[in-house]
Amino acid sequence: MRNPRARGEILAGVVDAGLSSAATFCMGFYAVRALSPAALGMYGLVFTAFVVATRFPSQLIFKPAELLAVSIPPALRLGLLRRSLPLGVGPALLAGAAVALSTVLAPSTVPRDVVVALTVTGMLSAFVSPIQDHVRHMLHVSEASWRAAAMSALLVAAALVGLWMLPRFDAPAAWVPFGALALGNTVSLGAGLALARGHVVDPLELAKLAFRTLVHSGRWLLVVALLPTGAALISSTLVIHLAGAAAMGYAEAGRVLGQPPWVLSMGLAAVLGPRSVRAAQRGHLDDARAVSRLFSGLMLLVGLPYLALVGFPWAASPLTRLVPNAYHVPHLLLLSVIGNIVIGMDWPFRSELIGSGRASTLAKLEAAANAARTSIGATAGVIGAFAIPVGYLAHALVRSAGYRIALRPVYARPTATANRPEPQRSLAAPDPVLPTVEPTRPAP
């Protein structure tokens, strides 16, 4: 970390993750201010469905292609886009169509026009978002991180234009959040494709990108990604039906305002994740803990002041007037921020499990953690909106304990055998965008 280039990479990763997530944060902020609590609850449900749907193209096609790109010379990596993008368009279309299922989950208390507006624009966003993410990640992989950050800057700018422009064309509020995000992703994707032009294409490397091969490599990544997002969708559905759409709206307001620590963890993971992967591959405990201590220290350095700033409705804070729904239920936002800090600090341990070839173990841990999350979601009829942040915090704590237990044998064995693969060893390749299972999109 004393290397100036390494510090520059960290800065680029944090800037990119921050800018990319800022667009989603801005649309969420608009939704919190412009929508009624019930409509905001529906927005939270559609957003969670959007996150779940985008996992399919991201983890089955795009992430394995990014992993493969790491194994070839940097000059050849962007050339893989010529094959990976066409292969991912079909799954991205299916992801968009899958968001339509949120209409089935919608409660009857939410107006039909609100449900339709959020669902249609959510479908558009779910199609273009994973494709934009993939191009940006490939720029990271190809050692062009500042170009990726430029894509994210354009994403934010275009989304803000959409948030400003759509209401002035008399678009109903429910059409604006996801509509602006879809506009931002489309503009950013076009710029990203222009930034990736002129790359060298190697036919031999392109031949390795077969649909069946990518799906085979990505199936465990998909399982690991779907467990938390699927649990979030189940929890959101339980809250909206057991406690009401308004309760879900208050929880969504807290989630939006509690997001920045998680965004920081994604930026750090984009750069520090590969170092954790390599440390686990080599069985180097000291190297792994050096990364995890740096990661945790930076998370606390930023997360605790943010917790003090927004966690309480102090008199001078403008947020209590700008986003009153986030403070409507006392301590709801506080728990949301704490959960994001805890879960963010554990990303290095997740990377180490992937680096040691333990994707199946990771999937089992996610299953246990998310079982706890959905169990708490089932209590929404009693604890109301608290079911969302308390379930998320329970998920974080179970996962944190499980990671540490599962990593014990990795560093207990001799270094010479530390890299012995389990099945699915191909998932352990160092990846500059690991461990962004939720690719720089705010956690549901």
N, C-alpha and C positions, 0 to 999 in steps of 0.2 A: 504493500500500500504506500510505501515511500516513493515508488516510481511515479514521476509526473504523468506518464502516459496512463498508468492505472488509475490515478486520481481523475484524469480526464475522462476515462471510460465510465467511472462511477458517476461523474457529473452528467455525462451524456445520457446514461441510463436513467438517472433520477429526473432529468429534464424531460426526456421522452415520456416516461411513465406519468409524470405529473401533468404534462400537456395533454397526453392522450386521455387520461382520466378526467381532466378538467372539463372536457366537452360533455362527458356524461354527468359530471357534477353540476354543470351549468343547467343542463336540461332538467335534472332532478330538482335543482333550486327553483327553477321556473315552475315546475309542477307543484312543489310545496307551497309556493306563494299564490299560484293562479287557480289551482283546483280545490274543490271542496274536500273535506276529510274523506267522504265516501268515494269520490272520484279519484282521490290520491291513493286510496286503498287499492282500487282497480289498477291504477298505474303501477303500484308496487307488484301486483300479481303479474301483469303483462311484462314488466321488466324482468322478473324472475324467470318467466317462460322464455323470454328473449335470451337470457344468459344460458339457460339449459339448451336451447335449440342450437345456439352457435357453437356449442362444444363438439357437435358431430363433425362438421367440416374441419374445425380447428384441430381436434385431437386424432381423427382418423386419417386425414390427408395432409394437412399443412404442417403439423408438428413433426410427424415422421420425416417429411421432406426437409424440414429445417435441421433435424438431427443428422440426416444423411449429408447435408451440405457441410457440416462441421468437419467431416472426414476427408474433404477434398481441398485443394489449394484455394485460398480466398479469391483469386482472380476468376475462378470458374463457378463460384457459388451462385451468383445472381443469374447465371445461365440456366439454372434449374427452374426458374420461374416460367420458362417457355413450356415446360411440361406440367409443373405442379398447379399452375393457375387453371388450365383447362380441366384437369382432373378434379379440382375442388369446386367448380361452378355447379355441378349437379347436386352434390351434398349441400352447398350453400342455398340453392333453391329449395331443397327439402327443408332446411332449417327455417327459412322464411315461412314456408307453408305450415310448419309445425306450430308456430306461434298462434295460428288460428284456433288451436285447441283451448286457448285461454278463454274464449267465448263460452265454452262448455263449463268452465270453472267459475264463471262470473256469477255473483249473487243477484237475485232479482231486484234488490234495492238500488242497484246502480243503473242509471238511465241507459237505454239501449244505444242512443247515439254516442254516448261516451265510450261504451264498450267497443263499438265499431271503429271509432276514430283511433283509439289507442291500439286496437288489434291490427288494423290495416297499416298504420305507420310503424308499428312494431315489427310487422312482417318484412317491410322494406328494409328496416335497419338490420334485421337478422340476416338478410341476404348479403348486404354489402359489407357489414362490419368484419366478419372473419376474413374476407378477402383483403381488406385494407390492413388488418392486423398482420396477415402473412407477408405482404410486401414489406411492411415496416420491420418485421422480425428478420426477414432475409437481408435487409440492409444492415441490421445489427450483426448478423452472422458474417456478413461480407466486410466487416470492419469499416462500415460507413455509418456509425451511430449518429453522427450529427445530421446526416441526411434523414435518418429516421425521425429525429427530433424535429426537423423542418416539416416533415409530413404531419406530425402531431400538432405543430403550431398552426398549420393551415387548417387542420381539422377543427381546432378550437375557433379560429377566426370565422370559418364558414358556418359553423354551428351557431355562433353568436349572431351572425348576420341573419340566419334563419329564425332565431328566437326574436329578433327585432322586427324582421320583415313580415313573417306570417301573421301576427296579430294586426298589422297595419293593412293587410288585405282582408281583414274581418274573418280570419280563420278562427273557429271556435277553439277555446283553450286546450281541449283534449287532443286536437290535431297537431299542436305545436311541439311538445317535447321530443317525441320520436321522429316527427317530421324534420325538425332541425338537425337531429343526430344523423338521419339518413342523408340529408344534404351535405353535412360536414364530411361524412365518410366518403361520399361519392367524389366530392372535390378533392379530398386528400388522396384518395386512391388514384385519381387521374394524375396528380402531381407525382405520386410515388412511382408510377409506371414510367413517367418521363425521367425521373431521377435514376431509374434502374436501366435506362437505355444504354446501348453501346457495350453491353457485357459480352464476354467471350462464351461461346456455346460449345460444349464438348459432347458430341453424339454418344460417346460411350457412357458418360455420366447420366445423360438424359435417359438412356435405355434402362438404367437401374430404377427409374421412377415408374413402376407399374402399379396400377390401382390395387391389385390384390396384395402386392408386397407392402404397400403403405398401410393398408387396412390391417394386415397381419401384425405389423410392428406397432400400430397405434391402438390396438384394442384394449390393452391394459391402461394406457394413458386415458382412453375414453372412460373406462370404468372408474378410475380414480377421479376424473374430472366430473363425472355425472353424479357421484355419490353426494358431494356437498351441495351441488346445484339442485339435484333432485330433491334432497332433503329440504332445501330452502323453499322449493316450490310446494312441497307437501305442507311445510309449516305455514307458509303464507295462505294456502288454501284453507287450512284448519282455522287459522286466526280469522280470516275474512268471513267464514261461515259460522264459527262458534262464538266469536266476540263481536263480529260486525265489521262492515267495510270501513267505518270511521276509525275503529281501533287499529286496523291495518294501516290506515292513512297516517295515524300518529307514529306508529312504528317505522313507517317508510320515511317520514320526516326525520326521525332520529338516525336512521341508517344513512341518509344522504349527508347530514351534517357531521356524522361520525366517521366519514370515509377517509379523510386525509392521512391518518397514520397507515392505513392499509395501502394507499397509493404510494407512500414513501417505501413501504416494504417491497412493492413491485419494482420500483426503480432500483433499489439495492439488489434485489434478486436478479435483475437483468444482467448485472455485472458480477456480483459475488457468487451467484448460483453455480457457475461453471467451476469456480475454485473449490466449493464444497463438494461438487461431484468428483473432481480429480483427487481431492484428499481422501475421500472414501474409496475410490478405485485403488489407490495405492496403500490404503491402510494407515495413513499418517494422521494419528489422533491430534498431535500438536497443531498441524496445519488446519485441520478441521475446526478445532476450538479457537484458533486465532481468527478465523473467519466469523464463527458464530458470536464471539465476543464483540468483534467490530460491529456486526450486524445489530446485536442487541443494544450495544451502547448508542448507536445512532438512532435506533428506534426510540429508546428512552429519552435521549437528548431532545428529540422533536416531539414525541408523543406525550410526555408528561406536561410540558408547557401548554400544548394544545388542549389537553384534558382540563387544565386549570382555566384556560381561556373560554372554552365553550361548554364545559360540563355542567356549569351552574348558571342559573339565570341572574347574574349580578346586575346591579342597577344601571351601570354605565354601558353595558353591552348593547350594541345596536341589533344583535341577532334576536333578542327577545321580541323586538318589534318587527324585524324583517321576516322571521320564520317562527311565529308564535306556536304553530302546530308542533314544532320540535320540542317545545317546553311545556306543552299542554299536560302531559303526564309526568309528574316529578320523577327525576332520576332515570328516566328512560334513555335520554341522550347520553348520560354518564355511563351507563352500562354498555351502550353501543360503542363508545370510544374505547373503553377498557377492553372489550372483546377484540376490537381491531388491533390494539397494541399487542395483546397476548398472542393472537394468531399470527401477526406479522413477525414477531420475534422468533417463531419456530420454522420459518422457511428454510434456513440452512440445514436443519435436521432432515427435512423432507428431501432436500437435494442430495444429502448423504445417502439416504435410503435408495434413491434412484441410482446414484453412482455405484453403490455396492451390489446392484442387480436385484434389488428386493422390491420390484414393482408389485408383485403379488402380495407381499407383506404390507406394503403401503395401502393396497386396496382393502385388506382386512381391517387395518387400523381406521381407515376412512369409514368403513361400514359401521364399526363400533361407535365412532365419534358421532356419526350422523344418526345413528339409532337413538343416541341420547338427545340429539337436537329435535328429532321428530317426536320423541316421547314428551318433551316439554311443550312442543307445539300442541299436543293433544290436550294440554291443560288450559288452553286459551279461554275456555268458557269460565274459568275461575280467575286466572291472573291477567286476562285481557291482553293488551298490547305488549306487556312484559314477556310474553311467550317468545317473541322474536329475538330481542337482545339476550335474554337469559338462555335461550336455546343455543344461540351462537356462541356465548361464553362457555357453556357446557361442552359444546363441540370443540372449542379451542383447548380447554383444559384436558379433556380425555385424549385428544390428539397429541398434546404436548407430552403427557406422561407416556403414551404409547410409543412415540418416536424414540424417546430416551431408552426405553426398555429394549426396543427392537434393534437399536444400534450397538448394544453391548457386545454381541459376538463379532461385530465387524472389526472392532479394534482389539479384541481379545486374542485373535489368531495371529500367526506370524505374517509379516508383510508379504512374504513370497506367495502366500495363498490368499491374500486379502482380496484379490480381484477375481477369484474363482466365480464364474457366473452361475446364477440360477437360470431357470428358463426365462426367456425374454431378455437376455443380456443386452440385446441391441438397444434397449431403451436407456442404457446407462451411459451412452456416449456423451462427452461434454457438450453442452448446448448453451450458447451465449444468451438464450432467452429463457433458460430454465431458472426458476421453477414456476413460471407463470402459467399454471393450469388454467386460471382465469386470466386470459391474455390482456393484461393491463386494463381490464374492465372492472369497475367496482364490484366487490363481492356482494352477492344477493343476501 
